[in-house]
Amino acid sequence: MAKHNVTRHRPAFRTILISIATLCCSASASAEPITHFYTITVDYTLSRLSVEARFAHPIKSVTARSRNAGRYLLDVRECGDDANIRMRNRRMMLPDNGIVCLNYTVDLERAAREYRYARALSPQNIVASPSFWLWRPELHGETTIQATFRLPIDVQVSVPWQQIDESGNDFLIARSPENASTPVVFGRFDYREIEVPGSTLRVSLLAGTTEMNNDAIADWIRTTAMDVSLAYGRFPSPSPQVVVVPVAGSRSAVPFGQVIRDGGETVELTVDPDEPVDRIRSDWKATHEFSHLMLPYITRDQRWISEGFAQYYQNVLQTKSGAYDETFAWQKIYDGLERGRLSRPELSPNEAALDGDRSGGMKVYWSGAALALMADVELRERSGGDEGLNDVLGRFQRCCLPSPEIWTGPEFFAKLDTLISKPLFIPLYKRYADTAGFPDTSDLLIRLGLSVSNGEVSLKRNAELRSIRDSITRADGATAQWRTALFPN
C-alpha cells in the first residue's frame, strides 16, 4: 500500500507550461490542431496579473466566463497598439478583421476578493478563479491554448489542470462541464502530492488567519482517498486538485465541500482549524465529495442521482475501511432513507431536483441512494455474489472517466446497462425518477436483515440476504488495520 508525500520547492522566477485542450467528440480526426500561446505573469505582491496572448490565426472574439471579469481589467490592447480595446458586457470589442496578439492586465488582488473564503486566508496566498482573468477565444475541435506562467521566487500556483510530464510544469486541460468556478491558488502555501491506488492527489493546504495542522490534514486526505479506492481497487480520478481552506469559527469540523469540474477535477474542502483533529477525521464530507468522482457530472436538474450515489458510498466505504461498524452504517443508511421518504412526498425525484434544496433537499440526497442500494443488491443476487455496483462503476471508470461531457440521468444509466448482462438501471430510472414519493426500500431492508424498533436498527444473523449485506459493508481487513495503526486512538 504505497503512500508518499512530496512537497515541491519551485525555483526562482520559474516557467510553468500549461496546455489547455478541448477534445470535441464531433470533430474530424483529420482536423488540423490549432494552438494559441499565452504568457501569464504575476507580480510578487500578488496584485497584478498580465497576459500576452498570441493567437494561431486572427481572432475576432474573446470572452471570460464570469460576467464580472470586465471589472478587473486594468488595461487591454492589441500588441503594439497604444489604443485600448473597448468592452461590451463580457466581450472585448475586437476589430472586424480580428487580432493575432492581445495584451491585458488584471487587478488580481481585487479579483481574488470574489473568492467566498478570501477573508479567512493569510495575505501570503490568494485564490482567483480563471473565470475572472482568463480571456480566451472559444475552443473547438483540437484547438489548444499553451500558457506559460512566470512567477517570482517562492510564489507557487495550484491549478486543476492535468500534469502531462514528470517535471510537474506541463498541464493539460480538456473540455469540461464547467459546472462552477475552479480555484486557482497563487502565493505561498503547503503543496503536497499524495499517492493512492490509481491516483496522485495534488493537494494544496492553504495558509489561513488561523494555523492549520497540515500533517494531520494531509493524513486525513490520504485515508479518505484510500477509503474511496476500496470501491473497485483504485481512486476514480487520476490526478485531482484538492484545495483545503482553513476557515476558523465555523462551528463545524468540515463546514463545506464541493467537486468542481472546470478544466479538470477539483475537490474543495473547508476545515475549522480550531476543531480537534479527531472531529475533522470523523467527518463524512470528504468521503462524500471524493465519492462524487465515481460518477460523471450529471446535469443539475437530475443531480439526485449523483448526490444519492455519493450518500450511499460515503456510508458503505467508511464501513469497509473500518471507520464505521456495520450496525452504525446501516443505521445511518436507514435514517437517511427515512428522511428522504418524509421529504416532500408529493414530488418525484426529478421534481425535487428542479425545486432545489429549498424544501426537498433530503429527497434529492437520498432518492439516488435508494436506487444505488436497490441496484447493488439486485446485481449481487443475479450473479450469486460475483458482481455488485462496485464492479459496474469500475467498468464505467475505465471507459468513461474523467468525462468532459454533461450527462443526463438516462444517459448515465443507459451506459451502465451496457456494462452488465441484463438492463437494470434504466428500468429503475423509469420506475422512480418521475414518480411522486420515494423509492420503497422497506421490504429490501427486511430481507437484508435490518430490524427496526423505535428507530433503532439491529442486524439479524439469519436474514435472507445476510451474505449480501455482509458483502456490501464487510470491512477490508488490511485497510482497517492500516487505519488503526495510523490513528491508534
C-alpha positions in Angstrom: 0.0 0.0 0.0 2.1 2.9 -1.3 1.8 6.2 0.4 4.0 9.1 -0.5 4.0 12.8 0.1 6.2 15.2 -1.8 6.4 18.9 -1.1 7.7 20.7 -4.2 10.2 23.6 -3.9 10.0 25.7 -7.1 13.0 27.7 -8.4 13.1 31.5 -8.7 11.0 33.0 -11.5 10.3 29.6 -13.0 8.3 28.9 -16.1 5.2 26.7 -15.9 3.8 25.4 -19.2 0.1 24.8 -19.3 -1.7 23.2 -22.2 -5.4 23.8 -22.4 -7.0 21.4 -24.7 -10.6 20.9 -25.9 -11.5 17.5 -27.2 -14.6 17.7 -29.2 -16.3 14.4 -29.9 -17.8 15.7 -33.2 -14.5 17.0 -34.6 -12.9 15.2 -37.5 -9.9 13.1 -36.6 -8.1 14.7 -39.5 -8.7 18.3 -38.3 -5.6 20.4 -38.1 -4.7 21.2 -34.4 -4.7 24.9 -33.6 -2.6 26.2 -30.7 -2.7 29.7 -29.1 0.1 30.7 -26.8 -0.4 32.6 -23.5 2.3 34.0 -21.3 0.9 34.9 -17.8 3.0 36.9 -15.4 2.1 37.5 -11.7 3.9 40.1 -9.6 5.5 39.4 -6.3 2.8 41.2 -4.3 0.0 39.1 -6.0 -1.7 42.3 -7.0 -1.4 42.2 -10.8 -1.6 39.5 -13.5 -0.5 40.3 -17.0 -1.3 38.2 -20.1 0.2 38.2 -23.5 -2.0 36.0 -25.8 -0.6 35.1 -29.3 -3.2 33.5 -31.5 -2.6 31.0 -34.3 -4.9 32.9 -36.6 -6.8 36.2 -36.4 -9.3 36.1 -33.5 -12.5 38.2 -33.6 -13.9 37.4 -30.2 -12.5 36.6 -26.7 -14.5 36.2 -23.5 -14.1 35.4 -19.9 -16.5 33.0 -18.1 -17.6 35.4 -15.3 -19.9 38.3 -16.1 -17.9 40.3 -13.6 -14.5 39.7 -15.2 -14.5 43.1 -17.0 -14.5 44.9 -13.7 -10.9 43.7 -13.0 -9.4 44.6 -16.4 -6.9 47.4 -15.9 -5.6 47.6 -19.4 -6.4 45.7 -22.7 -5.0 46.4 -26.1 -3.7 44.8 -29.3 0.0 44.1 -29.1 2.0 47.1 -30.4 -1.1 49.4 -30.4 -1.5 52.2 -27.9 -5.3 52.3 -28.2 -7.3 50.5 -25.6 -9.8 47.9 -26.7 -13.4 48.7 -25.8 -15.5 46.4 -23.7 -19.2 45.4 -24.0 -20.5 43.2 -21.2 -18.3 40.1 -21.1 -16.9 40.6 -24.6 -13.9 42.6 -25.9 -14.8 44.6 -29.0 -12.0 43.4 -31.3 -11.5 44.7 -34.9 -13.7 43.2 -37.6 -10.7 41.6 -39.2 -9.5 40.1 -35.8 -6.2 40.3 -34.0 -3.3 37.9 -33.6 -1.9 39.2 -30.4 -3.5 40.6 -27.2 -2.1 42.2 -24.1 -4.1 42.7 -21.0 -3.6 43.3 -17.3 -5.9 42.2 -14.4 -6.3 43.6 -10.9 -5.6 40.2 -9.3 -5.9 41.5 -5.8 -9.5 42.7 -6.4 -10.5 39.6 -8.4 -9.3 37.4 -5.5 -11.9 39.2 -3.3 -14.6 37.3 -5.2 -13.5 34.1 -3.5 -16.0 33.3 -0.8 -13.3 32.5 1.8 -11.0 35.3 0.9 -11.2 36.9 4.4 -10.2 33.6 6.0 -6.9 33.5 4.1 -3.5 34.8 5.1 -2.2 37.5 2.8 0.6 35.1 1.7 -1.8 33.2 -0.6 -4.9 34.2 -2.7 -7.5 32.3 -4.7 -8.6 33.7 -8.1 -10.7 31.7 -10.5 -9.7 31.8 -14.2 -13.3 32.9 -14.7 -12.1 36.3 -13.7 -8.8 36.6 -15.5 -8.6 34.1 -18.4 -9.9 35.8 -21.6 -9.9 33.4 -24.5 -11.5 32.5 -27.8 -13.9 29.6 -28.0 -12.1 26.3 -28.1 -13.4 23.9 -30.7 -12.2 20.6 -32.1 -8.5 20.2 -31.4 -7.9 23.8 -30.5 -5.5 24.3 -27.6 -4.0 27.1 -25.5 -0.5 26.7 -24.2 0.1 29.1 -21.4 3.3 29.9 -19.6 3.2 31.2 -16.1 6.0 33.4 -15.0 6.1 33.7 -11.2 8.5 35.4 -8.8 10.7 33.5 -6.3 8.8 31.4 -3.7 5.4 32.1 -5.4 3.5 29.0 -6.3 0.5 28.2 -8.4 -2.1 25.4 -7.9 -4.3 24.6 -10.9 -6.9 21.9 -11.6 -5.4 21.2 -15.0 -3.7 17.9 -15.5 0.1 17.4 -15.5 1.5 15.8 -18.6 5.1 15.2 -17.7 7.3 14.2 -14.7 8.6 17.8 -14.2 5.2 18.9 -12.9 5.4 22.0 -15.1 3.2 20.9 -18.0 -0.6 20.6 -17.7 -3.4 19.5 -20.0 -6.9 20.9 -19.7 -9.6 19.0 -21.6 -13.1 20.3 -22.4 -15.1 20.0 -19.3 -18.6 20.6 -17.9 -17.6 23.9 -16.3 -20.1 23.4 -13.6 -18.6 26.0 -11.3 -15.6 28.3 -11.0 -12.5 26.4 -10.1 -10.0 27.8 -7.5 -6.5 28.7 -8.8 -4.2 29.4 -5.9 -1.3 31.9 -6.0 1.3 32.5 -3.3 3.0 30.7 -0.6 1.2 27.6 0.7 1.8 23.9 1.5 1.7 21.8 -1.7 1.9 18.1 -1.4 1.4 15.2 -3.8 -0.3 12.2 -2.2 -0.3 8.8 -3.9 -3.1 6.4 -3.5 -4.0 3.4 -5.7 -4.6 4.7 -9.3 -4.1 8.4 -8.5 -1.8 11.1 -7.4 -3.7 13.8 -5.4 -2.3 17.3 -5.9 -3.1 18.8 -2.5 -2.8 22.5 -1.6 -3.2 23.3 2.1 -3.8 27.0 2.2 -2.5 29.4 4.8 -5.2 31.0 6.8 -5.6 33.5 9.5 -5.5 30.6 12.0 -2.8 28.0 11.6 -3.9 24.5 10.5 -2.3 21.2 11.4 -1.2 20.4 7.9 0.4 17.0 8.6 -2.8 15.8 10.3 -5.0 17.2 7.4 -2.8 15.5 4.8 -3.2 12.2 6.7 -7.0 12.7 6.7 -7.0 13.4 2.9 -4.9 10.3 2.3 -7.0 8.0 4.4 -10.2 9.3 2.9 -8.9 8.7 -0.6 -7.8 5.2 0.4 -11.4 4.6 1.7 -12.8 5.6 -1.7 -10.3 3.4 -3.6 -11.9 0.4 -1.8 -14.9 0.6 -4.2 -13.0 -1.0 -7.1 -9.4 -1.0 -6.1 -8.3 2.4 -7.3 -9.3 6.1 -6.9 -11.7 7.2 -9.6 -9.8 10.3 -10.7 -6.2 10.0 -11.8 -4.9 13.4 -10.6 -7.4 15.7 -9.0 -6.6 19.0 -7.4 -7.6 19.1 -3.7 -7.8 22.5 -2.1 -8.1 22.6 1.7 -9.1 26.0 3.1 -8.9 26.8 6.9 -12.0 28.7 8.0 -11.9 29.3 11.7 -15.0 29.8 13.9 -17.2 27.7 11.6 -18.9 25.6 14.4 -18.3 22.5 12.2 -15.2 20.5 11.7 -15.6 20.4 7.9 -18.2 23.1 7.1 -18.2 22.7 3.3 -17.1 20.6 0.4 -17.7 20.5 -3.3 -16.5 18.9 -6.5 -15.8 21.3 -9.4 -15.2 20.2 -13.0 -13.8 23.2 -14.7 -10.9 22.3 -17.0 -10.0 19.4 -14.6 -11.4 17.9 -11.4 -11.1 19.8 -8.1 -12.3 18.8 -4.6 -12.5 21.9 -2.4 -12.9 21.4 1.3 -13.0 23.8 4.2 -11.9 22.8 7.7 -12.1 24.6 11.0 -8.5 24.6 12.4 -9.9 25.3 15.9 -11.7 21.9 15.9 -9.9 18.8 17.3 -8.3 16.7 14.6 -10.4 13.7 15.6 -13.6 15.6 14.7 -12.2 16.5 11.3 -11.1 12.9 10.7 -14.5 11.5 11.6 -16.5 13.9 9.4 -18.2 12.4 6.3 -17.9 15.3 3.9 -14.6 14.4 2.3 -15.7 10.9 1.7 -18.9 12.2 0.1 -17.1 14.6 -2.2 -14.5 12.1 -3.3 -17.3 9.6 -4.0 -18.8 12.1 -6.4 -15.7 11.4 -8.6 -17.0 7.9 -9.3 -19.7 9.5 -11.5 -19.5 12.0 -14.3 -21.1 15.4 -13.9 -24.8 14.9 -14.2 -27.0 17.8 -15.1 -28.1 19.7 -12.1 -31.8 19.0 -12.9 -31.1 15.4 -12.1 -28.4 15.7 -9.5 -30.4 13.5 -7.1 -28.6 10.6 -8.9 -25.1 11.9 -8.2 -25.9 13.1 -4.7 -27.6 9.9 -3.9 -24.8 7.6 -5.1 -22.4 9.7 -3.1 -24.6 9.4 0.0 -24.7 5.6 -0.4 -21.0 5.3 -0.8 -19.9 7.7 1.9 -21.5 5.2 4.4 -20.5 1.9 2.6 -16.9 2.9 2.1 -16.3 4.2 5.7 -17.6 0.8 6.9 -15.4 -1.1 4.6 -12.4 0.9 5.8 -13.2 0.2 9.5 -14.1 3.8 10.3 -17.8 2.7 10.9 -19.0 -0.6 12.3 -21.7 -2.3 10.3 -24.6 -1.5 12.6 -23.7 2.1 12.7 -23.5 2.3 8.9 -26.9 0.6 8.4 -28.4 2.9 11.0 -27.1 5.9 9.0 -28.5 4.5 5.8 -31.8 3.7 7.3 -32.1 7.2 8.9 -31.2 8.8 5.6 -33.8 6.8 3.7 -36.4 7.8 6.2 -35.5 11.4 5.9 -35.8 11.1 2.1 -39.2 9.3 2.4 -40.6 12.1 4.5 -39.3 14.9 2.4 -41.9 16.5 0.0 -43.8 13.2 -0.7 -45.8 15.0 -3.4 -42.7 15.4 -5.5 -40.8 13.0 -7.7 -37.0 12.9 -7.5 -36.7 14.8 -10.8 -39.2 17.4 -9.5 -37.3 17.7 -6.2 -34.0 18.3 -8.0 -35.6 21.1 -10.1 -37.0 22.6 -6.9 -33.5 22.6 -5.4 -32.7 22.3 -1.7 -35.4 24.8 -0.5 -37.7 22.1 0.9 -36.9 18.8 -0.7 -33.2 18.5 0.0 -33.4 15.1 1.7 -35.3 13.7 -1.2 -32.6 15.0 -3.5 -29.8 13.5 -1.4 -31.5 10.1 -0.6 -33.6 9.1 -3.7 -30.4 8.2 -5.6 -29.1 6.4 -2.5 -32.2 4.2 -2.5 -31.6 3.3 -6.2 -27.9 2.6 -5.6 -28.9 0.2 -2.8 -31.5 -1.5 -4.9 -29.1 -1.9 -7.8 -26.3 -3.1 -5.6 -28.4 -5.8 -4.1 -30.0 -6.9 -7.4 -26.6 -7.2 -9.1 -25.3 -9.4 -6.2 -28.5 -11.5 -6.3 -28.3 -12.0 -10.0 -24.6 -13.0 -10.0 -24.6 -15.1 -6.9 -22.3 -12.5 -5.2 -19.9 -12.3 -8.1 -20.9 -8.8 -9.2 -22.0 -5.7 -7.4 -22.4 -2.0 -8.0 -18.7 -1.5 -7.3 -17.8 -3.7 -10.3 -20.1 -1.8 -12.7 -18.8 1.6 -11.6 -15.3 0.3 -12.0 -16.0 -0.6 -15.6 -17.6 2.8 -16.1 -14.5 4.5 -14.7 -12.2 2.6 -17.2 -14.3 3.5 -20.2 -15.6 6.9 -19.4 -13.9 8.9 -16.6 -12.9 11.6 -16.3 -15.6 12.8 -18.7 -15.7 16.2 -20.5 -19.5 15.8 -21.0 -22.5 16.9 -19.1 -24.6 13.7 -18.7 -28.3 13.3 -18.2 -29.5 10.7 -15.8 -30.9 8.5 -18.5 -27.6 8.7 -20.5 -25.6 7.6 -17.4 -28.0 4.8 -16.5 -28.2 3.6 -20.1 -24.4 3.4 -20.3 -24.3 1.4 -17.0 -26.8 -1.0 -18.6 -24.3 -1.6 -21.5 -21.8 -2.8 -18.9 -24.0 -5.6 -17.5 -25.7 -8.6 -19.0 -29.3 -7.5 -18.4 -30.8 -4.0 -18.1 -31.3 -2.8 -14.6 -30.6 0.9 -14.3 -32.9 2.3 -16.9 -35.8 0.2 -15.6 -35.1 1.7 -12.1 -35.0 5.2 -13.5 -38.2 4.8 -15.5 -40.0 3.4 -12.4 -39.0 6.1 -9.9 -37.5 9.2 -11.5 -40.8 10.9 -12.3 -43.0 9.1 -9.7 -44.2 11.1 -6.8 -43.0 9.8 -3.4 -39.8 7.9 -2.6 -38.4 4.5 -3.8 -39.8 1.9 -1.4 -36.9 0.1 0.2 -38.8 -1.3 3.2 -39.1 -4.9 2.0 -35.5 -4.9 0.8 -34.2 -3.7 4.2 -36.1 -6.5 5.9 -34.6 -9.1 3.5 -31.2 -7.7 4.3 -31.9 -8.3 8.0 -32.5 -4.8 9.3 -34.8 -4.9 12.3 -36.0 -1.5 13.5 -37.5 -0.8 16.9 -38.3 2.8 17.8 -36.0 3.9 15.1 -33.0 1.8 16.3 -31.5 -0.6 13.8 -30.2 -4.1 14.8 -28.9 -6.7 12.4 -30.4 -10.2 12.2 -27.9 -13.0 11.8 -30.4 -15.3 10.0 -31.6 -12.8 7.4 -32.5 -14.0 3.8 -29.8 -11.7 2.3 -27.3 -11.8 5.2 -24.5 -12.7 2.8 -25.2 -9.8 0.5 -25.5 -7.4 3.5 -22.1 -8.6 4.7 -20.5 -8.3 1.3 -21.7 -4.7 1.0 -20.3 -3.5 4.3 -17.8 -6.0 5.4 -14.6 -4.3 6.5 -11.5 -4.7 4.4 -9.1 -6.1 6.9 -5.8 -4.7 5.6 -7.2 -1.2 5.3 -8.9 -1.3 8.7 -5.6 -2.5 10.2 -3.6 0.2 8.5 -6.1 2.9 9.6 -5.9 1.7 13.2 -2.1 1.8 13.1 -2.2 5.4 11.7 -4.9 6.6 14.1 -4.4 4.4 17.2 -6.8 6.5 19.4 
